[in-house]
């Protein structure tokens, strides 16, 4: 399976999540920084594989329907109590 790492803008929270999970690279709006991040991943197969596996694990464990439903119920319970 071709797992892919993430290259995204350094939005608060997203950059922390990627850094903490080692699932991708967050960059500023600088096109050179974006290009360098992509080139880094293209040149380093082991890093791509590691980040690809990490991003898949992150999504499966934290952004699946069961997890989303649980978080939604928690919010409803806080609002209704």
MARLUM-585408 format. One record per residue (C-alpha): residue in one letter; x, y, z; residue number from 1; chain. Coordinates in nm, 3 decimals, decimal comma. Layout:
// MARLUM-585408
<r><r>A</r><x>X</x><y>Y</y><z>Z</z><k>NUM</k><c>A</c></r>
...
// end
This chain:
// MARLUM-585408
<r><r>X</r><x>0,000</x><y>0,000</y><z>0,000</z><k>1</k><c>A</c></r>
<r><r>X</r><x>0,144</x><y>0,340</y><z>-0,098</z><k>2</k><c>A</c></r>
<r><r>X</r><x>0,118</x><y>0,532</y><z>0,227</z><k>3</k><c>A</c></r>
<r><r>X</r><x>0,189</x><y>0,902</y><z>0,188</z><k>4</k><c>A</c></r>
<r><r>X</r><x>0,326</x><y>1,155</y><z>0,436</z><k>5</k><c>A</c></r>
<r><r>X</r><x>0,159</x><y>1,493</y><z>0,463</z><k>6</k><c>A</c></r>
<r><r>X</r><x>0,301</x><y>1,831</y><z>0,361</z><k>7</k><c>A</c></r>
<r><r>X</r><x>0,072</x><y>2,107</y><z>0,484</z><k>8</k><c>A</c></r>
<r><r>X</r><x>0,073</x><y>2,470</y><z>0,589</z><k>9</k><c>A</c></r>
<r><r>X</r><x>0,178</x><y>2,540</y><z>0,947</z><k>10</k><c>A</c></r>
<r><r>X</r><x>-0,173</x><y>2,599</y><z>1,079</z><k>11</k><c>A</c></r>
<r><r>X</r><x>-0,175</x><y>2,611</y><z>1,458</z><k>12</k><c>A</c></r>
<r><r>X</r><x>-0,259</x><y>2,267</y><z>1,588</z><k>13</k><c>A</c></r>
<r><r>X</r><x>-0,194</x><y>2,088</y><z>1,260</z><k>14</k><c>A</c></r>
<r><r>X</r><x>0,178</x><y>2,158</y><z>1,275</z><k>15</k><c>A</c></r>
<r><r>X</r><x>0,190</x><y>2,039</y><z>1,638</z><k>16</k><c>A</c></r>
<r><r>X</r><x>-0,002</x><y>1,724</y><z>1,547</z><k>17</k><c>A</c></r>
<r><r>X</r><x>0,231</x><y>1,642</y><z>1,259</z><k>18</k><c>A</c></r>
<r><r>X</r><x>0,541</x><y>1,715</y><z>1,462</z><k>19</k><c>A</c></r>
<r><r>X</r><x>0,419</x><y>1,509</y><z>1,760</z><k>20</k><c>A</c></r>
<r><r>X</r><x>0,319</x><y>1,212</y><z>1,543</z><k>21</k><c>A</c></r>
<r><r>X</r><x>0,604</x><y>1,245</y><z>1,291</z><k>22</k><c>A</c></r>
<r><r>X</r><x>0,345</x><y>1,206</y><z>1,017</z><k>23</k><c>A</c></r>
<r><r>X</r><x>0,446</x><y>1,488</y><z>0,785</z><k>24</k><c>A</c></r>
<r><r>X</r><x>0,598</x><y>1,831</y><z>0,744</z><k>25</k><c>A</c></r>
<r><r>X</r><x>0,430</x><y>2,166</y><z>0,809</z><k>26</k><c>A</c></r>
<r><r>X</r><x>0,562</x><y>2,462</y><z>0,613</z><k>27</k><c>A</c></r>
<r><r>X</r><x>0,499</x><y>2,836</y><z>0,598</z><k>28</k><c>A</c></r>
<r><r>X</r><x>0,353</x><y>3,005</y><z>0,290</z><k>29</k><c>A</c></r>
<r><r>X</r><x>0,704</x><y>3,029</y><z>0,143</z><k>30</k><c>A</c></r>
<r><r>X</r><x>0,712</x><y>2,838</y><z>-0,189</z><k>31</k><c>A</c></r>
<r><r>X</r><x>1,081</x><y>2,758</y><z>-0,141</z><k>32</k><c>A</c></r>
<r><r>X</r><x>1,008</x><y>2,597</y><z>0,197</z><k>33</k><c>A</c></r>
<r><r>X</r><x>0,729</x><y>2,393</y><z>0,039</z><k>34</k><c>A</c></r>
<r><r>X</r><x>0,957</x><y>2,283</y><z>-0,243</z><k>35</k><c>A</c></r>
<r><r>X</r><x>1,232</x><y>2,189</y><z>0,003</z><k>36</k><c>A</c></r>
<r><r>X</r><x>0,991</x><y>1,979</y><z>0,209</z><k>37</k><c>A</c></r>
<r><r>X</r><x>0,873</x><y>1,793</y><z>-0,101</z><k>38</k><c>A</c></r>
<r><r>X</r><x>1,228</x><y>1,741</y><z>-0,224</z><k>39</k><c>A</c></r>
<r><r>X</r><x>1,332</x><y>1,614</y><z>0,120</z><k>40</k><c>A</c></r>
<r><r>X</r><x>1,059</x><y>1,352</y><z>0,108</z><k>41</k><c>A</c></r>
<r><r>X</r><x>1,133</x><y>1,257</y><z>-0,252</z><k>42</k><c>A</c></r>
<r><r>X</r><x>1,499</x><y>1,197</y><z>-0,168</z><k>43</k><c>A</c></r>
<r><r>X</r><x>1,441</x><y>1,004</y><z>0,156</z><k>44</k><c>A</c></r>
<r><r>X</r><x>1,243</x><y>0,685</y><z>0,099</z><k>45</k><c>A</c></r>
<r><r>X</r><x>1,274</x><y>0,568</y><z>0,460</z><k>46</k><c>A</c></r>
<r><r>X</r><x>1,141</x><y>0,901</y><z>0,591</z><k>47</k><c>A</c></r>
<r><r>X</r><x>0,848</x><y>0,884</y><z>0,343</z><k>48</k><c>A</c></r>
<r><r>X</r><x>0,763</x><y>0,531</y><z>0,453</z><k>49</k><c>A</c></r>
<r><r>X</r><x>0,789</x><y>0,616</y><z>0,823</z><k>50</k><c>A</c></r>
<r><r>X</r><x>0,575</x><y>0,930</y><z>0,793</z><k>51</k><c>A</c></r>
<r><r>X</r><x>0,327</x><y>0,748</y><z>0,568</z><k>52</k><c>A</c></r>
<r><r>X</r><x>0,280</x><y>0,474</y><z>0,826</z><k>53</k><c>A</c></r>
<r><r>X</r><x>0,256</x><y>0,731</y><z>1,106</z><k>54</k><c>A</c></r>
<r><r>X</r><x>-0,009</x><y>0,940</y><z>0,928</z><k>55</k><c>A</c></r>
<r><r>X</r><x>-0,217</x><y>0,628</y><z>0,858</z><k>56</k><c>A</c></r>
<r><r>X</r><x>-0,196</x><y>0,524</y><z>1,225</z><k>57</k><c>A</c></r>
<r><r>X</r><x>-0,284</x><y>0,878</y><z>1,334</z><k>58</k><c>A</c></r>
<r><r>X</r><x>-0,595</x><y>0,886</y><z>1,115</z><k>59</k><c>A</c></r>
<r><r>X</r><x>-0,710</x><y>0,535</y><z>1,206</z><k>60</k><c>A</c></r>
<r><r>X</r><x>-0,671</x><y>0,597</y><z>1,579</z><k>61</k><c>A</c></r>
<r><r>X</r><x>-0,800</x><y>0,953</y><z>1,600</z><k>62</k><c>A</c></r>
<r><r>X</r><x>-1,020</x><y>1,037</y><z>1,305</z><k>63</k><c>A</c></r>
<r><r>X</r><x>-1,238</x><y>0,732</y><z>1,245</z><k>64</k><c>A</c></r>
<r><r>X</r><x>-1,619</x><y>0,734</y><z>1,273</z><k>65</k><c>A</c></r>
<r><r>X</r><x>-1,622</x><y>0,567</y><z>1,614</z><k>66</k><c>A</c></r>
<r><r>X</r><x>-1,382</x><y>0,824</y><z>1,759</z><k>67</k><c>A</c></r>
<r><r>X</r><x>-1,571</x><y>1,111</y><z>1,597</z><k>68</k><c>A</c></r>
<r><r>X</r><x>-1,903</x><y>0,984</y><z>1,734</z><k>69</k><c>A</c></r>
<r><r>X</r><x>-1,755</x><y>0,950</y><z>2,083</z><k>70</k><c>A</c></r>
<r><r>X</r><x>-1,622</x><y>1,308</y><z>2,074</z><k>71</k><c>A</c></r>
<r><r>X</r><x>-1,957</x><y>1,436</y><z>1,944</z><k>72</k><c>A</c></r>
<r><r>X</r><x>-2,143</x><y>1,264</y><z>2,228</z><k>73</k><c>A</c></r>
<r><r>X</r><x>-1,898</x><y>1,414</y><z>2,480</z><k>74</k><c>A</c></r>
<r><r>X</r><x>-1,969</x><y>1,763</y><z>2,343</z><k>75</k><c>A</c></r>
<r><r>X</r><x>-2,345</x><y>1,707</y><z>2,355</z><k>76</k><c>A</c></r>
<r><r>X</r><x>-2,323</x><y>1,582</y><z>2,713</z><k>77</k><c>A</c></r>
<r><r>X</r><x>-2,125</x><y>1,889</y><z>2,820</z><k>78</k><c>A</c></r>
<r><r>X</r><x>-2,369</x><y>2,125</y><z>2,652</z><k>79</k><c>A</c></r>
<r><r>X</r><x>-2,678</x><y>1,952</y><z>2,789</z><k>80</k><c>A</c></r>
<r><r>X</r><x>-2,562</x><y>1,923</y><z>3,150</z><k>81</k><c>A</c></r>
// end
